[in-house]
């Protein structure tokens, strides 16, 4: 049965998955570290009727987080994994079999693409990449052997917006599965299942954990998908650590207030970057200049702190001068934490259904919780170094 919170999402993020009076009044659920669960009698052992039977299956700590996340997603069930990538790969493997083909958005997270081109290929599953802007035109790509469509909106690094309801209408008519990586928005800013998606996936490492200190993933499915998710959970022994699960619970409690800060600060920095002469283009779905802005405005409740921008052509030495000495923006392969990050990227080698033709360097930027004026000063100093190194 579909889980739905009776609270507003901001309230739900604070209270869901908690029962202080069941834990001697302590506000937070305790961390249960354990594998063995004892049964009081042979009859109880044979019936497996008690709530917890083995640590890999569930603990009170993991149930607290899965219950909360399922309610926020409006899902029938949620499954935790050890990372966002494991959530993606497990979700795919829950539905495909040898001889199937899948439709994968061309702008997907690069490790997802690698999994499709290696592991799924060796399993006899064909991956066909499609333009993220295809919308209802996805119907023209569906074949008799198409098992699922995978979406990610906005697209990884380049932030194309997909028309999820239009794609969902097609997959529902064709009777195939629709999966979505919803890490950028979280269920507070976009609810995939309410827009027709069967399975919502998140790298909880990012905004749910929120402090850059734990790896965690989550898969949430509707009633039709839930049995498939439970099967893959059991088959692969999906089981995040107790500490990581607890850090996900801790982060969830402040998710709403952090996303609000990421939203406002991100838009302010994006608008500021758009006025810089060194910047060729800012790629942020919440800006009216973004080609997918209307879709974002129609479907999403806000924006997170992650977007991209491109520079006018400069030598690599000038780009290095810009990023190497930033004080508040670190360079690293993640985002979603409290800290600001910046990362140059070039997607041309891992796109096949679309092309990337920006002449200048591209940078993905995550706006953290620092004061916006401090972030502007840091970036302005970087632009001064860039200009001096031309």
C-alpha positions, 0 to 999 in steps of 0.5 A, a space after each residue: 500500500 502506498 505510503 503518504 505523509 499526513 504532514 507538509 513535506 518540511 514537517 515530515 522531514 523533521 518528524 517521519 520515522 521517529 517515535 521518541 516514546 518508544 525509545 525512552 523519550 530520546 528524540 532521535 532513533 538509536 543506532 542499532 549495530 547488529 547482525 544476529 536477532 534472537 527468536 524466543 521459541 522454535 515456533 517464532 523462528 519457524 514463523 519469522 513473524 517478529 518485526 526483525 529477523 536478521 540485521 541485513 534485512 532490517 534494523 529499527 534504524 534502517 526502518 526509521 529512514 526507509 519509512 520516512 523516505 517512502 512517505 516523502 516520496 509517496 512510495 509503497 516501499 523504499 530500499 536503502 543501498 550503500 551509495 547512489 550508484 548502487 541504488 541506480 544499478 540495483 534498480 536497473 537489475 530489478 527489472 531487466 533480463 537477457 534479451 531486453 533493451 532499455 532507453 537511457 537518457 543521453 545526459 545521465 550520470 556518467 557511472 550509470 552510463 558505464 554500467 550500461 555499456 559494460 555490465 548490462 551489455 555482458 548480460 545481454 541487455 542493449 542500451 539505446 541512448 536518447 535525447 533528453 528533450 524527446 518528451 512524448 517522442 520517446 514512443 518512436 523509440 520503444 520496441 517490443 523488447 524495450 523493458 524500461 525508460 530511464 530518466 534524469 532531470 535535470 541532466 547530469 552536468 548539463 541540466 537539460 529538463 525532461 518532460 517527465 509527465 509526457 514520457 510517463 504517459 507513453 510508458 504507462 500506455 506501453 506497459 513498460 517501466 519508468 525509472 528516474 534519478 531524482 538526486 538533484 531535487 529530492 522528493 521535497 522539490 520534485 515527486 517522481 511517483 506523483 508524475 507517473 514514474 514507477 521508481 525514484 532513485 536518489 544518491 542520498 549521499 548528496 542532499 539527504 545526508 547533506 554533510 559530505 560525511 556518508 555514502 548512501 542511496 535510496 530506491 523508492 517504488 510504487 505498489 507495482 514496483 515494490 515486489 521487484 525492489 524487495 527481490 533485488 534487495 534480498 538477492 544482492 544483500 543491499 544493506 548500508 551501514 548503521 552509522 551511514 543510515 543514522 547520518 541519513 536520518 540526521 541529515 533528513 531533519 534539516 533537508 528543507 531548510 538547507 534546500 531553501 538556502 541552496 535555492 536562494 543562494 544558487 539563483 543569486 550566484 547564477 544571476 551574478 555569473 550571468 553578468 560577468 563578461 568572462 561567462 558565456 552561458 549560465 545553465 540553471 533551470 530556474 533562470 528564465 534564460 534556460 531552455 527548460 525553464 517552463 518545464 521546471 516551473 511547471 513541475 518542480 517546487 524549487 531548485 537545489 544548489 547545483 548548476 553549470 556555466 561555461 566560460 568564453 574560450 581561455 587557455 587552460 592556464 587561465 582556467 587553472 588560475 581561476 579554480 586553483 586558488 579559490 578559497 571557498 569552492 573546493 574541487 571534488 566529485 560530489 555535491 549536495 553538502 553544506 560546502 560549495 564546490 566547483 568542477 570543470 567538465 567536458 561531456 563530449 566523450 560520453 554523449 552519443 545521442 546529443 552533442 556538446 558544442 560549447 567552445 569554452 570550458 564548462 564548470 559545474 558549481 554547487 552553491 553551499 551554505 556560505 554567505 553569498 557575498 563571500 562566495 561572490 568575492 571568492 569567484 571575483 578574485 578567481 576571475 581576476 586571476 583568470 584575466 591576468 593569466 590570459 
